[in-house]
């Protein structure tokens, strides 16, 4: 099974966002099912935009955003080409 992960879910797993719990549950369920996790080719750009919006909305501080970015690019998510 393959699952294409929206970048918002990836950000929510490592950041305290309003939908973090639901995102974590969904990705955990896919991993337990043995799904191959895929992400859009422009994942890094999408994540940067999401983190910027979260900082502007004051859901995250700049420091938390930088920390999240460092954790996000996980080796078990493969970008589609």
C-alpha positions in Angstrom: 0.0 0.0 0.0 1.1 3.5 -0.7 0.0 6.7 1.0 0.7 10.2 -0.3 1.2 12.5 2.6 0.1 16.1 2.5 2.9 18.3 3.8 0.5 19.8 6.4 0.4 16.4 8.1 4.2 16.1 8.2 4.4 19.6 9.8 1.7 18.7 12.3 3.5 15.6 13.5 6.5 17.6 14.8 4.8 20.9 15.7 2.0 21.8 18.1 -0.7 22.7 15.7 -4.5 22.4 16.2 -4.6 19.2 14.1 -1.4 17.6 15.4 -3.1 14.7 17.2 -5.2 13.7 14.2 -2.2 13.9 11.9 0.0 11.8 14.2 -2.8 9.1 14.4 -3.2 8.9 10.7 0.5 8.6 9.9 1.0 6.1 12.7 -1.9 4.0 11.2 -0.3 4.0 7.8 3.1 3.1 9.2 1.6 0.2 11.2 -0.1 -1.0 8.0 3.2 -1.1 6.3 2.4 1.7 3.8 5.1 3.2 1.7 4.9 6.9 2.6 5.2 9.2 -0.4 5.3 13.0 -0.5 5.1 15.6 -3.3 8.4 16.4 -5.1 8.3 20.0 -3.8 7.9 18.9 -0.2 10.6 21.2 1.2 9.0 24.3 -0.3 5.6 23.3 0.9 6.9 22.7 4.4 8.6 26.1 4.4 5.4 27.8 3.4 3.3 25.9 6.0 5.8 26.8 8.8 5.8 30.4 7.7 2.0 30.5 7.9 2.0 28.9 11.3 4.5 31.5 12.6 2.4 34.4 11.1 -0.8 32.8 12.7 1.2 32.6 16.0 0.6 28.9 16.3 4.4 28.5 16.4 7.4 30.7 17.4 10.2 31.1 14.9 12.4 28.9 17.2 9.8 26.1 17.2 9.4 26.5 13.4 13.2 26.1 12.9 13.2 23.1 15.3 10.3 21.5 13.4 12.1 22.0 10.0 15.1 20.2 11.4 13.0 17.1 12.3 10.7 17.0 9.3 12.8 15.7 6.5 12.4 12.1 7.7 14.2 9.3 5.8 11.0 7.1 5.7 9.1 9.6 3.5 10.1 9.4 -0.2 9.4 12.2 -2.6 7.6 11.2 -5.8 9.3 11.9 -9.1 
